[in-house]
Amino acid sequence: MGSKRELVQGYLEKAQGRNRVARHLLEREEWDDAVSRAYYAAYHAGQAALVTEGQRAETPRGLITLFGLLLVRTGKFEKRWGKFLANLKDDRETSHYEALSWIDEVTARRAVKEAEAFVEAVCRYVAKLA
């Protein structure tokens, strides 16, 4: 296991990579998979933010809960980001498990755009702590 700084950087690199893949999947009109990659971009960025608080989540639900308690309720992140994580988790589950997914172009593009904004917000937060 690396240092706190290395963990944060590793999670942010994963998040940025997942965003690149999500953008590519949008270009290919792979809506379900774009939402999935957007979710994992946000998940890894959320983990990076939690590591700055000395925490890591074991599950997606744990990430949402800890992010809300440690980073939203304390005013370090806007409330909308906690809701975003929960909604994106639900969309990702739909994209993975439903035979007849309702994920469409609008949903996928919104998910990718918001995931990119979330990763940027976490990067700014981490930079302020350095």
N, CA, C and O atoms as a Tinker XYZ file with bonds, in Angstrom:
   520  protein
     1  N      0.846000   -1.169000    0.000000    73     2
     2  CA     0.000000    0.000000    0.000000    64     1     3
     3  C      0.890000    1.231000    0.000000    63     2     4     5
     4  O      1.894000    1.273000    0.711000    81     3
     5  N      0.533000    2.221000   -0.784000    73     3     6
     6  CA     1.331000    3.426000   -0.900000    64     5     7
     7  C      0.971000    4.464000    0.143000    63     6     8     9
     8  O      0.115000    4.255000    1.002000    81     7
     9  N      1.652000    5.580000    0.035000    73     7    10
    10  CA     1.368000    6.701000    0.924000    64     9    11
    11  C      0.010000    7.298000    0.564000    63    10    12    13
    12  O     -0.566000    6.995000   -0.481000    81    11
    13  N     -0.478000    8.147000    1.449000    73    11    14
    14  CA    -1.755000    8.819000    1.199000    64    13    15
    15  C     -1.708000    9.576000   -0.129000    63    14    16    17
    16  O     -2.644000    9.501000   -0.926000    81    15
    17  N     -0.630000   10.293000   -0.357000    73    15    18
    18  CA    -0.482000   11.064000   -1.593000    64    17    19
    19  C     -0.502000   10.143000   -2.819000    63    18    20    21
    20  O     -1.144000   10.456000   -3.822000    81    19
    21  N      0.200000    9.010000   -2.733000    73    19    22
    22  CA     0.228000    8.067000   -3.854000    64    21    23
    23  C     -1.152000    7.468000   -4.117000    63    22    24    25
    24  O     -1.551000    7.295000   -5.269000    81    23
    25  N     -1.876000    7.154000   -3.047000    73    23    26
    26  CA    -3.227000    6.618000   -3.209000    64    25    27
    27  C     -4.151000    7.628000   -3.878000    63    26    28    29
    28  O     -4.888000    7.292000   -4.804000    81    27
    29  N     -4.103000    8.860000   -3.403000    73    27    30
    30  CA    -4.931000    9.908000   -3.999000    64    29    31
    31  C     -4.598000   10.047000   -5.477000    63    30    32    33
    32  O     -5.496000   10.078000   -6.318000    81    31
    33  N     -3.315000   10.129000   -5.797000    73    31    34
    34  CA    -2.892000   10.280000   -7.191000    64    33    35
    35  C     -3.324000    9.081000   -8.027000    63    34    36    37
    36  O     -3.789000    9.243000   -9.156000    81    35
    37  N     -3.172000    7.890000   -7.481000    73    35    38
    38  CA    -3.589000    6.687000   -8.206000    64    37    39
    39  C     -5.077000    6.678000   -8.508000    63    38    40    41
    40  O     -5.489000    6.354000   -9.622000    81    39
    41  N     -5.879000    7.031000   -7.521000    73    39    42
    42  CA    -7.327000    7.098000   -7.750000    64    41    43
    43  C     -7.681000    8.165000   -8.782000    63    42    44    45
    44  O     -8.541000    7.944000   -9.634000    81    43
    45  N     -7.024000    9.314000   -8.709000    73    43    46
    46  CA    -7.323000   10.379000   -9.673000    64    45    47
    47  C     -6.917000    9.979000  -11.094000    63    46    48    49
    48  O     -7.619000   10.295000  -12.054000    81    47
    49  N     -5.796000    9.292000  -11.225000    73    47    50
    50  CA    -5.385000    8.821000  -12.549000    64    49    51
    51  C     -6.396000    7.820000  -13.105000    63    50    52    53
    52  O     -6.732000    7.865000  -14.288000    81    51
    53  N     -6.881000    6.912000  -12.245000    73    51    54
    54  CA    -7.911000    5.968000  -12.687000    64    53    55
    55  C     -9.167000    6.715000  -13.107000    63    54    56    57
    56  O     -9.770000    6.398000  -14.133000    81    55
    57  N     -9.559000    7.706000  -12.316000    73    55    58
    58  CA   -10.765000    8.485000  -12.626000    64    57    59
    59  C    -10.631000    9.173000  -13.977000    63    58    60    61
    60  O    -11.551000    9.134000  -14.794000    81    59
    61  N     -9.502000    9.792000  -14.206000    73    59    62
    62  CA    -9.293000   10.495000  -15.476000    64    61    63
    63  C     -9.271000    9.517000  -16.650000    63    62    64    65
    64  O     -9.784000    9.824000  -17.726000    81    63
    65  N     -8.683000    8.355000  -16.444000    73    63    66
    66  CA    -8.675000    7.333000  -17.490000    64    65    67
    67  C    -10.070000    6.828000  -17.807000    63    66    68    69
    68  O    -10.414000    6.644000  -18.975000    81    67
    69  N    -10.881000    6.601000  -16.773000    73    67    70
    70  CA   -12.258000    6.149000  -16.998000    64    69    71
    71  C    -13.063000    7.218000  -17.742000    63    70    72    73
    72  O    -13.912000    6.895000  -18.573000    81    71
    73  N    -12.794000    8.489000  -17.440000    73    71    74
    74  CA   -13.481000    9.560000  -18.170000    64    73    75
    75  C    -13.102000    9.554000  -19.647000    63    74    76    77
    76  O    -13.958000    9.761000  -20.507000    81    75
    77  N    -11.834000    9.319000  -19.946000    73    75    78
    78  CA   -11.413000    9.258000  -21.356000    64    77    79
    79  C    -12.139000    8.125000  -22.087000    63    78    80    81
    80  O    -12.602000    8.293000  -23.215000    81    79
    81  N    -12.227000    6.981000  -21.429000    73    79    82
    82  CA   -12.911000    5.838000  -22.037000    64    81    83
    83  C    -14.401000    6.142000  -22.200000    63    82    84    85
    84  O    -14.990000    5.811000  -23.229000    81    83
    85  N    -15.005000    6.761000  -21.206000    73    83    86
    86  CA   -16.432000    7.114000  -21.295000    64    85    87
    87  C    -16.690000    8.032000  -22.481000    63    86    88    89
    88  O    -17.665000    7.849000  -23.210000    81    87
    89  N    -15.827000    9.009000  -22.674000    73    87    90
    90  CA   -15.970000    9.943000  -23.798000    64    89    91
    91  C    -15.875000    9.172000  -25.126000    63    90    92    93
    92  O    -16.656000    9.416000  -26.046000    81    91
    93  N    -14.922000    8.250000  -25.216000    73    91    94
    94  CA   -14.762000    7.429000  -26.424000    64    93    95
    95  C    -16.023000    6.588000  -26.676000    63    94    96    97
    96  O    -16.466000    6.459000  -27.817000    81    95
    97  N    -16.588000    6.027000  -25.622000    73    95    98
    98  CA   -17.794000    5.216000  -25.765000    64    97    99
    99  C    -18.990000    6.051000  -26.223000    63    98   100   101
   100  O    -19.849000    5.561000  -26.955000    81    99
   101  N    -19.042000    7.306000  -25.792000    73    99   102
   102  CA   -20.097000    8.200000  -26.294000    64   101   103
   103  C    -19.982000    8.359000  -27.805000    63   102   104   105
   104  O    -20.980000    8.313000  -28.524000    81   103
   105  N    -18.759000    8.546000  -28.273000    73   103   106
   106  CA   -18.535000    8.713000  -29.716000    64   105   107
   107  C    -18.993000    7.482000  -30.495000    63   106   108   109
   108  O    -19.402000    7.587000  -31.651000    81   107
   109  N    -18.921000    6.330000  -29.861000    73   107   110
   110  CA   -19.332000    5.076000  -30.504000    64   109   111
   111  C    -20.799000    4.745000  -30.245000    63   110   112   113
   112  O    -21.293000    3.703000  -30.676000    81   111
   113  N    -21.488000    5.635000  -29.542000    73   111   114
   114  CA   -22.908000    5.471000  -29.206000    64   113   115
   115  C    -23.171000    4.236000  -28.355000    63   114   116   117
   116  O    -24.197000    3.573000  -28.500000    81   115
   117  N    -22.244000    3.943000  -27.478000    73   115   118
   118  CA   -22.365000    2.837000  -26.521000    64   117   119
   119  C    -22.854000    3.429000  -25.198000    63   118   120   121
   120  O    -22.071000    3.626000  -24.269000    81   119
   121  N    -24.150000    3.709000  -25.127000    73   119   122
   122  CA   -24.699000    4.483000  -24.006000    64   121   123
   123  C    -24.535000    3.776000  -22.662000    63   122   124   125
   124  O    -24.083000    4.390000  -21.696000    81   123
   125  N    -24.897000    2.496000  -22.587000    73   123   126
   126  CA   -24.775000    1.770000  -21.319000    64   125   127
   127  C    -23.332000    1.759000  -20.814000    63   126   128   129
   128  O    -23.070000    2.035000  -19.643000    81   127
   129  N    -22.412000    1.439000  -21.705000    73   127   130
   130  CA   -21.012000    1.350000  -21.294000    64   129   131
   131  C    -20.425000    2.715000  -20.955000    63   130   132   133
   132  O    -19.563000    2.816000  -20.082000    81   131
   133  N    -20.876000    3.756000  -21.629000    73   131   134
   134  CA   -20.412000    5.108000  -21.298000    64   133   135
   135  C    -20.841000    5.479000  -19.883000    63   134   136   137
   136  O    -20.065000    6.069000  -19.130000    81   135
   137  N    -22.075000    5.135000  -19.522000    73   135   138
   138  CA   -22.556000    5.406000  -18.159000    64   137   139
   139  C    -21.740000    4.609000  -17.145000    63   138   140   141
   140  O    -21.389000    5.124000  -16.083000    81   139
   141  N    -21.446000    3.377000  -17.468000    73   139   142
   142  CA   -20.654000    2.548000  -16.563000    64   141   143
   143  C    -19.270000    3.153000  -16.318000    63   142   144   145
   144  O    -18.827000    3.248000  -15.173000    81   143
   145  N    -18.600000    3.555000  -17.375000    73   143   146
   146  CA   -17.264000    4.152000  -17.217000    64   145   147
   147  C    -17.351000    5.495000  -16.492000    63   146   148   149
   148  O    -16.468000    5.828000  -15.701000    81   147
   149  N    -18.400000    6.265000  -16.753000    73   147   150
   150  CA   -18.582000    7.535000  -16.037000    64   149   151
   151  C    -18.741000    7.267000  -14.545000    63   150   152   153
   152  O    -18.188000    7.988000  -13.714000    81   151
   153  N    -19.497000    6.228000  -14.212000    73   151   154
   154  CA   -19.672000    5.872000  -12.802000    64   153   155
   155  C    -18.320000    5.545000  -12.167000    63   154   156   157
   156  O    -18.011000    6.036000  -11.081000    81   155
   157  N    -17.526000    4.731000  -12.830000    73   155   158
   158  CA   -16.247000    4.354000  -12.236000    64   157   159
   159  C    -15.278000    5.529000  -12.164000    63   158   160   161
   160  O    -14.436000    5.577000  -11.267000    81   159
   161  N    -15.380000    6.459000  -13.074000    73   159   162
   162  CA   -14.585000    7.690000  -12.957000    64   161   163
   163  C    -14.962000    8.413000  -11.672000    63   162   164   165
   164  O    -14.095000    8.829000  -10.904000    81   163
   165  N    -16.260000    8.559000  -11.447000    73   163   166
   166  CA   -16.735000    9.239000  -10.238000    64   165   167
   167  C    -16.381000    8.439000   -8.989000    63   166   168   169
   168  O    -15.999000    9.016000   -7.971000    81   167
   169  N    -16.504000    7.124000   -9.059000    73   167   170
   170  CA   -16.182000    6.268000   -7.915000    64   169   171
   171  C    -14.721000    6.448000   -7.501000    63   170   172   173
   172  O    -14.429000    6.635000   -6.320000    81   171
   173  N    -13.821000    6.393000   -8.452000    73   171   174
   174  CA   -12.398000    6.540000   -8.129000    64   173   175
   175  C    -12.078000    7.941000   -7.630000    63   174   176   177
   176  O    -11.254000    8.101000   -6.728000    81   175
   177  N    -12.712000    8.951000   -8.199000    73   175   178
   178  CA   -12.509000   10.318000   -7.698000    64   177   179
   179  C    -13.034000   10.439000   -6.275000    63   178   180   181
   180  O    -12.407000   11.070000   -5.424000    81   179
   181  N    -14.183000    9.834000   -6.024000    73   179   182
   182  CA   -14.725000    9.845000   -4.664000    64   181   183
   183  C    -13.790000    9.160000   -3.681000    63   182   184   185
   184  O    -13.613000    9.631000   -2.557000    81   183
   185  N    -13.193000    8.054000   -4.096000    73   183   186
   186  CA   -12.218000    7.374000   -3.232000    64   185   187
   187  C    -11.025000    8.285000   -2.956000    63   186   188   189
   188  O    -10.532000    8.335000   -1.829000    81   187
   189  N    -10.560000    9.001000   -3.971000    73   187   190
   190  CA    -9.440000    9.933000   -3.772000    64   189   191
   191  C     -9.796000   10.963000   -2.714000    63   190   192   193
   192  O     -8.988000   11.263000   -1.834000    81   191
   193  N    -11.002000   11.503000   -2.798000    73   191   194
   194  CA   -11.436000   12.496000   -1.813000    64   193   195
   195  C    -11.505000   11.883000   -0.422000    63   194   196   197
   196  O    -11.113000   12.522000    0.555000    81   195
   197  N    -11.996000   10.657000   -0.318000    73   195   198
   198  CA   -12.078000    9.998000    0.990000    64   197   199
   199  C    -10.697000    9.733000    1.579000    63   198   200   201
   200  O    -10.505000    9.850000    2.789000    81   199
   201  N     -9.743000    9.382000    0.738000    73   199   202
   202  CA    -8.385000    9.129000    1.233000    64   201   203
   203  C     -7.818000   10.381000    1.897000    63   202   204   205
   204  O     -7.068000   10.282000    2.868000    81   203
   205  N     -8.170000   11.558000    1.379000    73   203   206
   206  CA    -7.682000   12.795000    2.015000    64   205   207
   207  C     -8.213000   12.932000    3.434000    63   206   208   209
   208  O     -7.642000   13.659000    4.248000    81   207
   209  N     -9.314000   12.229000    3.733000    73   207   210
   210  CA    -9.908000   12.233000    5.070000    64   209   211
   211  C     -9.467000   11.013000    5.884000    63   210   212   213
   212  O     -9.961000   10.778000    6.987000    81   211
   213  N     -8.535000   10.245000    5.326000    73   211   214
   214  CA    -8.058000    9.055000    6.024000    64   213   215
   215  C     -9.008000    7.874000    5.940000    63   214   216   217
   216  O     -8.944000    6.968000    6.770000    81   215
   217  N     -9.890000    7.873000    4.947000    73   215   218
   218  CA   -10.897000    6.821000    4.803000    64   217   219
   219  C    -10.850000    6.217000    3.409000    63   218   220   221
   220  O    -10.329000    6.821000    2.472000    81   219
   221  N    -11.398000    5.026000    3.287000    73   219   222
   222  CA   -11.641000    4.392000    1.990000    64   221   223
   223  C    -12.918000    3.595000    2.113000    63   222   224   225
   224  O    -13.194000    3.007000    3.159000    81   223
   225  N    -13.689000    3.573000    1.060000    73   223   226
   226  CA   -14.947000    2.827000    1.056000    64   225   227
   227  C    -14.713000    1.414000    0.537000    63   226   228   229
   228  O    -13.887000    1.189000   -0.348000    81   227
   229  N    -15.448000    0.478000    1.100000    73   227   230
   230  CA   -15.350000   -0.917000    0.673000    64   229   231
   231  C    -16.374000   -1.261000   -0.405000    63   230   232   233
   232  O    -16.197000   -2.222000   -1.154000    81   231
   233  N    -17.450000   -0.470000   -0.478000    73   231   234
   234  CA   -18.530000   -0.748000   -1.422000    64   233   235
   235  C    -19.001000    0.557000   -2.065000    63   234   236   237
   236  O    -18.716000    1.640000   -1.553000    81   235
   237  N    -19.716000    0.458000   -3.179000    73   235   238
   238  CA   -20.289000    1.677000   -3.763000    64   237   239
   239  C    -21.212000    2.413000   -2.789000    63   238   240   241
   240  O    -21.150000    3.638000   -2.685000    81   239
   241  N    -22.062000    1.677000   -2.080000    73   239   242
   242  CA   -22.952000    2.300000   -1.100000    64   241   243
   243  C    -22.125000    2.956000    0.006000    63   242   244   245
   244  O    -22.463000    4.042000    0.476000    81   243
   245  N    -21.050000    2.301000    0.417000    73   243   246
   246  CA   -20.171000    2.876000    1.434000    64   245   247
   247  C    -19.531000    4.167000    0.972000    63   246   248   249
   248  O    -19.370000    5.102000    1.757000    81   247
   249  N    -19.164000    4.226000   -0.300000    73   247   250
   250  CA   -18.580000    5.451000   -0.847000    64   249   251
   251  C    -19.581000    6.597000   -0.761000    63   250   252   253
   252  O    -19.237000    7.700000   -0.337000    81   251
   253  N    -20.812000    6.330000   -1.161000    73   251   254
   254  CA   -21.844000    7.371000   -1.135000    64   253   255
   255  C    -22.082000    7.845000    0.294000    63   254   256   257
   256  O    -22.184000    9.045000    0.548000    81   255
   257  N    -22.168000    6.906000    1.218000    73   255   258
   258  CA   -22.416000    7.252000    2.622000    64   257   259
   259  C    -21.263000    8.051000    3.207000    63   258   260   261
   260  O    -21.479000    9.111000    3.795000    81   259
   261  N    -20.040000    7.554000    3.053000    73   259   262
   262  CA   -18.881000    8.254000    3.617000    64   261   263
   263  C    -18.666000    9.612000    2.964000    63   262   264   265
   264  O    -18.334000   10.583000    3.644000    81   263
   265  N    -18.852000    9.687000    1.657000    73   263   266
   266  CA   -18.689000   10.964000    0.963000    64   265   267
   267  C    -19.682000   11.980000    1.522000    63   266   268   269
   268  O    -19.334000   13.134000    1.769000    81   267
   269  N    -20.902000   11.540000    1.714000    73   267   270
   270  CA   -21.918000   12.430000    2.271000    64   269   271
   271  C    -21.581000   12.897000    3.672000    63   270   272   273
   272  O    -21.678000   14.085000    3.980000    81   271
   273  N    -21.186000   11.964000    4.518000    73   271   274
   274  CA   -20.892000   12.301000    5.917000    64   273   275
   275  C    -19.641000   13.157000    6.071000    63   274   276   277
   276  O    -19.644000   14.146000    6.804000    81   275
   277  N    -18.580000   12.775000    5.383000    73   275   278
   278  CA   -17.283000   13.418000    5.607000    64   277   279
   279  C    -17.019000   14.632000    4.727000    63   278   280   281
   280  O    -16.244000   15.515000    5.097000    81   279
   281  N    -17.658000   14.676000    3.570000    73   279   282
   282  CA   -17.303000   15.726000    2.618000    64   281   283
   283  C    -18.458000   16.654000    2.240000    63   282   284   285
   284  O    -18.234000   17.828000    1.944000    81   283
   285  N    -19.679000   16.143000    2.249000    73   283   286
   286  CA   -20.821000   17.008000    1.931000    64   285   287
   287  C    -21.329000   17.694000    3.193000    63   286   288   289
   288  O    -21.469000   18.916000    3.220000    81   287
   289  N    -21.601000   16.927000    4.224000    73   287   290
   290  CA   -22.134000   17.519000    5.466000    64   289   291
   291  C    -21.176000   18.512000    6.105000    63   290   292   293
   292  O    -21.599000   19.416000    6.826000    81   291
   293  N    -19.910000   18.347000    5.847000    73   291   294
   294  CA   -18.912000   19.265000    6.411000    64   293   295
   295  C    -18.702000   20.490000    5.531000    63   294   296   297
   296  O    -17.928000   21.381000    5.881000    81   295
   297  N    -19.386000   20.540000    4.393000    73   295   298
   298  CA   -19.298000   21.694000    3.506000    64   297   299
   299  C    -18.098000   21.702000    2.578000    63   298   300   301
   300  O    -17.840000   22.705000    1.913000    81   299
   301  N    -17.361000   20.607000    2.521000    73   299   302
   302  CA   -16.188000   20.549000    1.647000    64   301   303
   303  C    -16.582000   20.349000    0.185000    63   302   304   305
   304  O    -15.852000   20.742000   -0.725000    81   303
   305  N    -17.736000   19.739000   -0.024000    73   303   306
   306  CA   -18.285000   19.549000   -1.364000    64   305   307
   307  C    -19.755000   19.930000   -1.344000    63   306   308   309
   308  O    -20.433000   19.809000   -0.324000    81   307
   309  N    -20.233000   20.391000   -2.490000    73   307   310
   310  CA   -21.642000   20.757000   -2.617000    64   309   311
   311  C    -22.534000   19.522000   -2.467000    63   310   312   313
   312  O    -22.145000   18.407000   -2.817000    81   311
   313  N    -23.724000   19.746000   -1.944000    73   311   314
   314  CA   -24.693000   18.674000   -1.740000    64   313   315
   315  C    -25.007000   17.936000   -3.044000    63   314   316   317
   316  O    -25.257000   16.731000   -3.040000    81   315
   317  N    -24.991000   18.657000   -4.137000    73   315   318
   318  CA   -25.341000   18.039000   -5.425000    64   317   319
   319  C    -24.421000   16.874000   -5.775000    63   318   320   321
   320  O    -24.828000   15.953000   -6.483000    81   319
   321  N    -23.168000   16.909000   -5.276000    73   319   322
   322  CA   -22.257000   15.821000   -5.625000    64   321   323
   323  C    -22.631000   14.528000   -4.918000    63   322   324   325
   324  O    -22.448000   13.447000   -5.478000    81   323
   325  N    -23.142000   14.614000   -3.722000    73   323   326
   326  CA   -23.617000   13.411000   -3.040000    64   325   327
   327  C    -24.795000   12.787000   -3.775000    63   326   328   329
   328  O    -24.852000   11.571000   -3.954000    81   327
   329  N    -25.729000   13.625000   -4.198000    73   327   330
   330  CA   -26.881000   13.139000   -4.965000    64   329   331
   331  C    -26.436000   12.575000   -6.311000    63   330   332   333
   332  O    -26.944000   11.551000   -6.768000    81   331
   333  N    -25.484000   13.257000   -6.933000    73   331   334
   334  CA   -24.954000   12.799000   -8.217000    64   333   335
   335  C    -24.395000   11.384000   -8.095000    63   334   336   337
   336  O    -24.687000   10.529000   -8.932000    81   335
   337  N    -23.597000   11.131000   -7.067000    73   335   338
   338  CA   -23.010000    9.801000   -6.891000    64   337   339
   339  C    -24.088000    8.732000   -6.739000    63   338   340   341
   340  O    -23.994000    7.661000   -7.337000    81   339
   341  N    -25.107000    9.024000   -5.942000    73   339   342
   342  CA   -26.186000    8.052000   -5.733000    64   341   343
   343  C    -26.954000    7.795000   -7.029000    63   342   344   345
   344  O    -27.247000    6.647000   -7.360000    81   343
   345  N    -27.276000    8.850000   -7.755000    73   343   346
   346  CA   -28.020000    8.688000   -9.008000    64   345   347
   347  C    -27.197000    7.957000  -10.063000    63   346   348   349
   348  O    -27.720000    7.115000  -10.793000    81   347
   349  N    -25.914000    8.281000  -10.138000    73   347   350
   350  CA   -25.063000    7.629000  -11.132000    64   349   351
   351  C    -24.878000    6.152000  -10.805000    63   350   352   353
   352  O    -24.798000    5.324000  -11.713000    81   351
   353  N    -24.809000    5.815000   -9.533000    73   351   354
   354  CA   -24.733000    4.408000   -9.128000    64   353   355
   355  C    -25.968000    3.662000   -9.629000    63   354   356   357
   356  O    -25.852000    2.559000  -10.164000    81   355
   357  N    -27.141000    4.252000   -9.459000    73   355   358
   358  CA   -28.374000    3.620000   -9.932000    64   357   359
   359  C    -28.366000    3.454000  -11.449000    63   358   360   361
   360  O    -28.763000    2.409000  -11.965000    81   359
   361  N    -27.915000    4.483000  -12.160000    73   359   362
   362  CA   -27.836000    4.394000  -13.623000    64   361   363
   363  C    -26.854000    3.308000  -14.054000    63   362   364   365
   364  O    -27.116000    2.565000  -15.000000    81   363
   365  N    -25.733000    3.222000  -13.361000    73   363   366
   366  CA   -24.744000    2.185000  -13.697000    64   365   367
   367  C    -25.339000    0.800000  -13.490000    63   366   368   369
   368  O    -25.119000   -0.095000  -14.305000    81   367
   369  N    -26.088000    0.613000  -12.414000    73   367   370
   370  CA   -26.701000   -0.693000  -12.175000    64   369   371
   371  C    -27.713000   -1.029000  -13.265000    63   370   372   373
   372  O    -27.799000   -2.177000  -13.700000    81   371
   373  N    -28.471000   -0.043000  -13.704000    73   371   374
   374  CA   -29.397000   -0.261000  -14.816000    64   373   375
   375  C    -28.629000   -0.669000  -16.064000    63   374   376   377
   376  O    -29.009000   -1.614000  -16.754000    81   375
   377  N    -27.545000    0.049000  -16.352000    73   375   378
   378  CA   -26.776000   -0.235000  -17.566000    64   377   379
   379  C    -26.147000   -1.622000  -17.532000    63   378   380   381
   380  O    -25.953000   -2.236000  -18.581000    81   379
   381  N    -25.829000   -2.119000  -16.351000    73   379   382
   382  CA   -25.177000   -3.424000  -16.225000    64   381   383
   383  C    -26.157000   -4.583000  -16.203000    63   382   384   385
   384  O    -25.917000   -5.618000  -16.825000    81   383
   385  N    -27.255000   -4.413000  -15.492000    73   383   386
   386  CA   -28.068000   -5.575000  -15.140000    64   385   387
   387  C    -29.411000   -5.687000  -15.842000    63   386   388   389
   388  O    -29.989000   -6.774000  -15.876000    81   387
   389  N    -29.920000   -4.614000  -16.396000    73   387   390
   390  CA   -31.238000   -4.665000  -17.031000    64   389   391
   391  C    -31.124000   -5.109000  -18.487000    63   390   392   393
   392  O    -30.329000   -4.564000  -19.253000    81   391
   393  N    -31.920000   -6.095000  -18.855000    73   391   394
   394  CA   -31.914000   -6.566000  -20.241000    64   393   395
   395  C    -32.415000   -5.480000  -21.184000    63   394   396   397
   396  O    -31.905000   -5.327000  -22.294000    81   395
   397  N    -33.409000   -4.733000  -20.741000    73   395   398
   398  CA   -33.971000   -3.650000  -21.542000    64   397   399
   399  C    -33.650000   -2.334000  -20.848000    63   398   400   401
   400  O    -34.487000   -1.756000  -20.155000    81   399
   401  N    -32.452000   -1.888000  -21.043000    73   399   402
   402  CA   -31.974000   -0.672000  -20.387000    64   401   403
   403  C    -32.670000    0.557000  -20.945000    63   402   404   405
   404  O    -32.914000    0.652000  -22.148000    81   403
   405  N    -32.987000    1.494000  -20.068000    73   403   406
   406  CA   -33.584000    2.764000  -20.495000    64   405   407
   407  C    -32.522000    3.842000  -20.690000    63   406   408   409
   408  O    -32.853000    4.991000  -20.980000    81   407
   409  N    -31.256000    3.483000  -20.534000    73   407   410
   410  CA   -30.172000    4.447000  -20.720000    64   409   411
   411  C    -30.137000    4.863000  -22.188000    63   410   412   413
   412  O    -29.968000    4.030000  -23.079000    81   411
   413  N    -30.297000    6.152000  -22.423000    73   411   414
   414  CA   -30.287000    6.666000  -23.783000    64   413   415
   415  C    -29.149000    7.674000  -23.954000    63   414   416   417
   416  O    -28.355000    7.892000  -23.039000    81   415
   417  N    -29.086000    8.273000  -25.119000    73   415   418
   418  CA   -28.010000    9.217000  -25.408000    64   417   419
   419  C    -28.001000   10.389000  -24.434000    63   418   420   421
   420  O    -26.940000   10.788000  -23.954000    81   419
   421  N    -29.156000   10.935000  -24.145000    73   419   422
   422  CA   -29.234000   12.093000  -23.240000    64   421   423
   423  C    -28.711000   11.724000  -21.855000    63   422   424   425
   424  O    -27.931000   12.467000  -21.262000    81   423
   425  N    -29.141000   10.583000  -21.349000    73   423   426
   426  CA   -28.697000   10.124000  -20.029000    64   425   427
   427  C    -27.196000    9.880000  -20.021000    63   426   428   429
   428  O    -26.500000   10.279000  -19.087000    81   427
   429  N    -26.702000    9.229000  -21.056000    73   427   430
   430  CA   -25.275000    8.918000  -21.123000    64   429   431
   431  C    -24.432000   10.185000  -21.220000    63   430   432   433
   432  O    -23.425000   10.316000  -20.525000    81   431
   433  N    -24.832000   11.104000  -22.066000    73   431   434
   434  CA   -24.058000   12.346000  -22.211000    64   433   435
   435  C    -24.061000   13.155000  -20.915000    63   434   436   437
   436  O    -23.040000   13.731000  -20.536000    81   435
   437  N    -25.195000   13.196000  -20.244000    73   435   438
   438  CA   -25.269000   13.901000  -18.968000    64   437   439
   439  C    -24.359000   13.229000  -17.926000    63   438   440   441
   440  O    -23.642000   13.907000  -17.189000    81   439
   441  N    -24.396000   11.905000  -17.875000    73   439   442
   442  CA   -23.572000   11.174000  -16.910000    64   441   443
   443  C    -22.091000   11.449000  -17.133000    63   442   444   445
   444  O    -21.349000   11.692000  -16.181000    81   443
   445  N    -21.665000   11.410000  -18.379000    73   443   446
   446  CA   -20.247000   11.637000  -18.687000    64   445   447
   447  C    -19.855000   13.073000  -18.370000    63   446   448   449
   448  O    -18.802000   13.315000  -17.779000    81   447
   449  N    -20.681000   14.010000  -18.753000    73   447   450
   450  CA   -20.388000   15.424000  -18.480000    64   449   451
   451  C    -20.287000   15.686000  -16.973000    63   450   452   453
   452  O    -19.372000   16.372000  -16.517000    81   451
   453  N    -21.225000   15.141000  -16.211000    73   451   454
   454  CA   -21.206000   15.343000  -14.763000    64   453   455
   455  C    -20.035000   14.617000  -14.106000    63   454   456   457
   456  O    -19.447000   15.125000  -13.151000    81   455
   457  N    -19.695000   13.432000  -14.612000    73   455   458
   458  CA   -18.544000   12.713000  -14.063000    64   457   459
   459  C    -17.262000   13.502000  -14.303000    63   458   460   461
   460  O    -16.398000   13.573000  -13.430000    81   459
   461  N    -17.144000   14.089000  -15.479000    73   459   462
   462  CA   -15.963000   14.915000  -15.763000    64   461   463
   463  C    -15.908000   16.108000  -14.810000    63   462   464   465
   464  O    -14.840000   16.450000  -14.301000    81   463
   465  N    -17.045000   16.734000  -14.573000    73   463   466
   466  CA   -17.086000   17.880000  -13.659000    64   465   467
   467  C    -16.771000   17.453000  -12.229000    63   466   468   469
   468  O    -16.099000   18.181000  -11.498000    81   467
   469  N    -17.252000   16.277000  -11.827000    73   467   470
   470  CA   -16.975000   15.781000  -10.480000    64   469   471
   471  C    -15.488000   15.495000  -10.304000    63   470   472   473
   472  O    -14.897000   15.865000   -9.289000    81   471
   473  N    -14.889000   14.843000  -11.279000    73   471   474
   474  CA   -13.451000   14.553000  -11.200000    64   473   475
   475  C    -12.666000   15.862000  -11.111000    63   474   476   477
   476  O    -11.715000   15.963000  -10.336000    81   475
   477  N    -13.055000   16.846000  -11.887000    73   475   478
   478  CA   -12.389000   18.155000  -11.821000    64   477   479
   479  C    -12.557000   18.785000  -10.442000    63   478   480   481
   480  O    -11.613000   19.366000   -9.908000    81   479
   481  N    -13.749000   18.674000   -9.865000    73   479   482
   482  CA   -13.990000   19.234000   -8.528000    64   481   483
   483  C    -13.108000   18.553000   -7.487000    63   482   484   485
   484  O    -12.565000   19.214000   -6.602000    81   483
   485  N    -12.966000   17.245000   -7.592000    73   483   486
   486  CA   -12.105000   16.523000   -6.649000    64   485   487
   487  C    -10.648000   16.921000   -6.864000    63   486   488   489
   488  O     -9.914000   17.110000   -5.893000    81   487
   489  N    -10.222000   17.051000   -8.101000    73   487   490
   490  CA    -8.844000   17.479000   -8.381000    64   489   491
   491  C     -8.572000   18.854000   -7.776000    63   490   492   493
   492  O     -7.510000   19.072000   -7.193000    81   491
   493  N     -9.514000   19.776000   -7.906000    73   491   494
   494  CA    -9.342000   21.110000   -7.308000    64   493   495
   495  C     -9.267000   21.019000   -5.786000    63   494   496   497
   496  O     -8.451000   21.692000   -5.158000    81   495
   497  N    -10.112000   20.193000   -5.205000    73   495   498
   498  CA   -10.119000   20.009000   -3.753000    64   497   499
   499  C     -8.775000   19.456000   -3.277000    63   498   500   501
   500  O     -8.197000   19.955000   -2.311000    81   499
   501  N     -8.292000   18.441000   -3.952000    73   499   502
   502  CA    -7.011000   17.826000   -3.581000    64   501   503
   503  C     -5.876000   18.831000   -3.738000    63   502   504   505
   504  O     -4.982000   18.893000   -2.894000    81   503
   505  N     -5.904000   19.612000   -4.803000    73   503   506
   506  CA    -4.847000   20.609000   -5.038000    64   505   507
   507  C     -4.817000   21.653000   -3.925000    63   506   508   509
   508  O     -3.745000   22.119000   -3.539000    81   507
   509  N     -5.986000   22.022000   -3.408000    73   507   510
   510  CA    -6.038000   22.998000   -2.311000    64   509   511
   511  C     -5.414000   22.447000   -1.036000    63   510   512   513
   512  O     -4.899000   23.205000   -0.214000    81   511
   513  N     -5.460000   21.134000   -0.873000    73   511   514
   514  CA    -4.917000   20.513000    0.336000    64   513   515
   515  C     -3.405000   20.358000    0.285000    63   514   516   517
   516  O     -2.747000   20.233000    1.318000    81   515
   517  N     -2.860000   20.368000   -0.931000    73   515   518
   518  CA    -1.412000   20.121000   -1.097000    64   517   519
   519  C     -0.577000   21.282000   -0.599000    63   518   520
   520  O      0.651000   21.234000   -0.667000    81   519
